């Protein structure tokens, strides 16, 4: 009987360890997703800055043309 109780406790410990591992896996997936979303957000912000800079360059080039200056590499 003592042997059966010991096996039962080991089975419970194994189940508890498995659940902990599953919880850790969920947390790891959440952290990965969070990191991926943060990276996408940084990429989106960087792309918006690039787009804004390109628009400013186009505006400056047009202003130069209006002043009669032909920009190099035009």
Residue pairs with C-beta under 8 A, 6 or more apart in sequence:
61 71
61 74
64 70
64 71
65 71
